[in-house]
Amino acid sequence: MVELRYLIVDDSPTVRLTIKQALAQEKVDPSHVAEAGNGNDAIAMFDQTHPDVVFLDVTLSESAAPPVFDVLARPNSAPKSGNEVARYMRAKNPAVTIVVCTGNPGDDPRVREMIKGGAFQLLQKPVHLAQIRQVLLQVRDEKESGPAPP
């Protein structure tokens, strides 16, 4: 069985905790799980941990702004949206599996954009352990069997 690394990106601590609980139930080593509460931290954690699977909130809070001195020192450090984070991750590692977390999967153009950009699966909020575990099984199957032939 492949030992996967995970990154959970959501501005809701409750959602992050629920996903971590599901991973623990699936016997995922906690040292293989990282988390971030905003886009800037997500990019930093992605670069640091090189995850195989990312649970990514489509509507990362734009209000989770970095400290003023960060913005002044690094003008490009403005908060990143879920779509910006997903594009960055796919550019750095096209093999990363992105699971989109959203409370409004219906007609949200951001969700459509992420799916067109290669997101693997949708996880609808409020998230439930059984729902997350089902997605984890699908992700593991996909990672173990390799990409589908073109």
ZIHUVEN-V256660 format. One record per residue. N is the residue number from 0. PHI is phi as a letter, one per 40 degrees, with the letter a starting at -180 (NA if undefined). D_CENTER is the distance of its C-alpha to the mean C-alpha in whole Angstrom. Layout:
# ZIHUVEN-V256660
N_PHI_D_CENTER / N_PHI_D_CENTER
This chain:
# ZIHUVEN-V256660
0_NA_22 / 1_c_19 / 2_c_17 / 3_c_14 / 4_b_12 / 5_b_8 / 6_b_6 / 7_b_5 / 8_b_5 / 9_a_8 / 10_c_11 / 11_c_13 / 12_d_14 / 13_c_15 / 14_c_12 / 15_d_10 / 16_c_14 / 17_c_14 / 18_c_11 / 19_c_12 / 20_c_16 / 21_c_15 / 22_c_14 / 23_c_17 / 24_c_19 / 25_c_18 / 26_g_19 / 27_c_16 / 28_c_18 / 29_d_16 / 30_c_17 / 31_b_14 / 32_b_11 / 33_b_10 / 34_a_9 / 35_a_9 / 36_b_10 / 37_a_11 / 38_c_10 / 39_c_13 / 40_c_12 / 41_c_8 / 42_c_10 / 43_c_13 / 44_c_11 / 45_c_9 / 46_c_13 / 47_c_14 / 48_b_13 / 49_f_12 / 50_c_10 / 51_c_10 / 52_b_7 / 53_b_3 / 54_c_3 / 55_b_3 / 56_c_6 / 57_c_9 / 58_b_11 / 59_d_11 / 60_c_14 / 61_c_16 / 62_c_18 / 63_c_17 / 64_c_19 / 65_c_20 / 66_d_23 / 67_d_26 / 68_c_27 / 69_c_24 / 70_c_24 / 71_c_27 / 72_c_27 / 73_b_24 / 74_d_24 / 75_c_21 / 76_c_19 / 77_c_19 / 78_d_16 / 79_b_13 / 80_c_12 / 81_d_8 / 82_c_11 / 83_c_12 / 84_c_9 / 85_c_8 / 86_c_12 / 87_d_12 / 88_c_9 / 89_c_11 / 90_c_15 / 91_c_14 / 92_a_13 / 93_c_14 / 94_c_14 / 95_c_10 / 96_c_8 / 97_b_6 / 98_b_6 / 99_c_7 / 100_b_8 / 101_a_11 / 102_c_14 / 103_a_16 / 104_c_15 / 105_d_19 / 106_b_20 / 107_c_17 / 108_c_18 / 109_c_14 / 110_c_13 / 111_d_16 / 112_c_15 / 113_c_11 / 114_c_13 / 115_c_16 / 116_c_14 / 117_h_13 / 118_c_10 / 119_c_11 / 120_a_11 / 121_b_11 / 122_b_10 / 123_c_13 / 124_c_14 / 125_c_16 / 126_c_14 / 127_b_16 / 128_d_16 / 129_c_18 / 130_c_16 / 131_c_13 / 132_c_15 / 133_c_16 / 134_c_13 / 135_c_13 / 136_c_16 / 137_c_15 / 138_c_13 / 139_c_15 / 140_d_18 / 141_c_17 / 142_c_16 / 143_c_19 / 144_c_21 / 145_g_20 / 146_c_19 / 147_c_22 / 148_c_25 / 149_c_25
